[in-house]
């Protein structure tokens, strides 16, 4: 392999590693109106958490103001957020969420 070819290959590998280390989380935000039981059920349904794990996350949301959930592609995270908000609104709750970029943020 030529020197230029080897450098290109290393750059490509480095770019792939950076891309793989970037992921997106859904950050669920606390509010004073959405019941704990609803948030727990939502986390179990939407993110497939056990009841115990959903309770721990719900408590974290309540005490810390938010909790980041999952490692998703951007599209998956946006879909999860949209579904979460749809379910909350359908039940009459103001629960909110954002999508947050995580991992290696270095741009090349």
N, C-alpha and C positions, 0 to 999 in steps of 0.2 A: 504494500500500500504506500502511495507517495505521501510525502510530508503534508501537502495540502489536503489530500484525501483523508489522512488521519486526523488532521485538525477539524475538518468538516464533520467527520464521524463523531469526534469528541463533543463538538458544539451541539450536534443533533442529540446525542445522549444526554447532555446537560440540560437542554431544552425540555426533553421528555421527562426528566426527573423533576424539573421545576413544575411542569404541568401536572404531573401526578401528585405532587405535594400540595397543590392548591385544591381546596374543596370549599363547600358552602354549608353553612349551618342554618337552621331555623331558630331564631331567637324569640321565645315566647315572653311577652311582657306582662307584668303584674297589673291588675286593676282591682278596684275595691268592690266590684259587683259580681264578677263571674264566680260561681260556687266552686269550691274545691272538688266536689264530686264530679262536676262537669269536666273540669280540667283533667282529672285523673282518667275518666272514661275516654276523653278525647285522645290523651297520650297513649292509652292502651290500644285504641282503635286505629289511629293514624300512624303511630310509630311502632306498634307491636311490642310495647313495653309490658312487663308483668305488672300486676297491681302494686306490688311493693315498690318497684322502681318508679312507677308513675307517681306514687305518693311522695317519694323522696324528691323527685324533680318538681312536683307541684309545691312542696314546701320551700324548695330553693327559689322558685319563682316568687313566692310570697315574701320570703325574708330578704332576698337579694335584689328584687325588682325585675329579674329576668333570669332565663336559663337558655343556653345554647344547646341545641339538640341535633345530633347526627352529623354525618359526613356524606354529603350528596354532591352530585353535579349541580351546576347552577339551575338547570332546567328542573331537576327533581326537587330541589329546595323551593323553587318558586311554585311548583305544583303543590307541594306539601303545605306551604304557607297559604295558598289560595283555598285549599280544601279546609284547612283549619279555620280560616276566617268565614268561609261559607257555612260550616257546621255551627260555629259560634253565633253567627247572625241568625241562622235558621232557628236556633234555640232562644234567641232574644238576648244574647250576651255580648258585651263590648270587647271581648278578648281580642288582643292585637298581637301581631308577630311581624318580625322583619327577617330578611335574609342577609346573612353576614358572610363575607369572604374570609376564609381561614387559611392557615398553612403558610407556605412560603410565598410572600408577596413580591419577591424580586422580579423585576421585569428585565428582559434582555433586549 
